[in-house]
């Protein structure tokens, strides 16, 4: 009788756990890599939200400048 996919996955997972238990440095490196990925995600998310806020502020300022300049146009084109 052939083992099913669940049993095969269980064997592979058990082998990985045993390998990492016998090599604590490898386990530490795996944990550190996941930690670094989490830190990079958080930093990039904050940079993205800050950039979005800056772009919205710049658009609002440009809108004010356009409105002010639109009042400077003299009708008829004569100065």
C-alpha positions in Angstrom: 0.0 0.0 0.0 1.4 3.4 -1.0 1.4 6.2 1.6 -0.7 9.2 0.8 0.5 12.7 0.3 -0.2 13.6 3.9 2.1 10.9 5.2 4.8 12.0 2.7 4.5 15.6 3.8 4.7 14.5 7.4 7.9 12.5 6.7 9.5 15.5 5.0 8.5 17.9 7.7 9.8 15.5 10.3 13.1 15.2 8.5 13.5 18.9 8.3 12.7 19.3 12.0 15.3 16.6 12.9 17.9 18.3 10.6 17.3 21.7 12.2 17.4 20.2 15.7 20.8 18.7 15.0 22.1 22.0 13.5 21.1 24.9 15.8 23.0 27.4 13.7 20.9 26.5 10.6 17.8 27.0 12.7 19.0 30.4 13.9 19.7 31.5 10.3 16.2 30.5 9.2 14.7 32.4 12.1 16.9 35.4 11.4 15.9 35.4 7.7 12.2 35.4 8.6 12.8 38.2 11.0 14.7 40.3 8.4 11.9 39.7 5.9 9.4 41.0 8.5 11.5 44.1 9.2 11.9 44.9 5.5 8.2 44.5 5.0 7.4 46.9 7.8 10.0 49.5 6.7 8.8 49.4 3.1 5.2 49.7 4.1 6.0 52.8 6.2 8.0 54.3 3.4 5.2 53.7 0.9 2.6 55.4 3.2 4.9 58.3 3.8 5.5 58.8 0.1 1.7 58.7 -0.6 1.2 61.4 2.1 3.9 63.6 0.5 2.4 63.2 -3.0 -1.1 64.1 -1.7 0.4 67.2 0.0 2.2 68.3 -3.1 -0.9 67.9 -5.2 -2.9 70.0 -2.7 -0.2 72.7 -2.8 -0.2 72.7 -6.6 -4.0 73.1 -6.6 -3.7 76.2 -4.4 -1.1 77.7 -6.7 -3.2 77.0 -9.8 -6.2 78.7 -8.1 -4.1 81.8 -7.2 -2.6 82.1 -10.6 -6.0 81.7 -12.3 -7.1 85.0 -10.6 -4.1 86.8 -12.0 -5.3 86.6 -15.6 -6.6 89.9 -16.9 -9.7 89.6 -19.1 -9.2 90.9 -22.7 -5.4 90.2 -22.6 -4.4 93.9 -22.1 -2.0 94.9 -19.3 
